[in-house]
């Protein structure tokens, strides 16, 4: 047993298998992937990595497993999946996930290709310890009742990143009682419901035991507040949108394929963008970011624009730039996905019956309303073009009202 001192959970104790997996190249690479990507341009202390986050997720998974009554083999697979859940991330994490998805058809939690083909060392460690790499990959993808513990509405991934991100940004909004959450998790059919252990954990549903509606609500509140103050801060959004455009141009202008791109570290990508896409790469490195020409809420955006996809966003950028007479690289349209709270689908036991949290909690409706009110569409450009780009964007995107910029 090896103990590692963690800034959030104290000592994280690794079993022999976990210690071997930590030493593989796939896991060590996570030291060089920042957890909060462009958010650290807003909060200078938010320099924590996916390496330490993954250790935290493993730690919380061990705590949850202790209360689920799993057999040794199943427990070992779940622990390995929790530890390895982020090894599929590309540089800058979620900021490049859309690019990688469009190029490969895979999200970061689809790691079967990595564990079975691209990184034989991690695969060999699993097999040498009697674990099936494909089963580990399926758990990371969130498949089955136990997959939900790694990737679901009540997953240990979310529990760790909320408290860790709050800790490192210094904001007081990510407070979550992770100890109670992991201790109160049950598999439907177990003692959270009728007291009998489930015949097959993979066919069971992960739920919070009786009396834990407020516990689940606390996770929703923390996520909603962190969205508002940290994850969707306008500076991070501007930088993230610029980064995505820079990465697309980098891939178009070089012979780097998607597989090589997704295995880059953050610093590798930043150097590459500075050299190959200097108009954007140098700005990102120096935090010389575009300004908001448009920043408008959901009520002032037509439905067709709210649901615009990647191709429509890029077409709008070209049309706005051409209307103003500026370089097409100087305009960025940023249309986030429709607001939602995935955690509201969590299952809690109420009066002996598993219920969706949104049906058991009156708080969910209010939080959903808050998410809708915070939703904003952005259009960004260099400061000298803000007024002209704003006017053209309101016309091209069909935005209502005159208060689109703030």
Secondary structure by P-SEA (a helix, b strand, c coil): cbbbbbccccbbbbcaaaaaaaaccccccccccccccccccccccccccaaaaaaaaaaaaaaaaaaacccaaaaaaaaaaaaacccccccccccaaaaaaaaccccccccccccccccaaaaaaaaaacccaaaaaaaaacccaaaaaacccccaaaaaaaaaaaaaacccccccaaaaaaaacccccccccccccccccccbbbbbccccaaaaaaaaaaaaaaaacccccaaaaaaaaaaaaaaaaaaaaccccaaaaaaccaaaaaaaaaacccccaaaaaacccccccbbbcccccccccccccaaaaaaaaaaaaaaaccccccbbbbbccccccccccbbbbcccccccccccccaaaaaaaaaaaabbbbbbccccaaaaaaaaaaaaaccccccccc
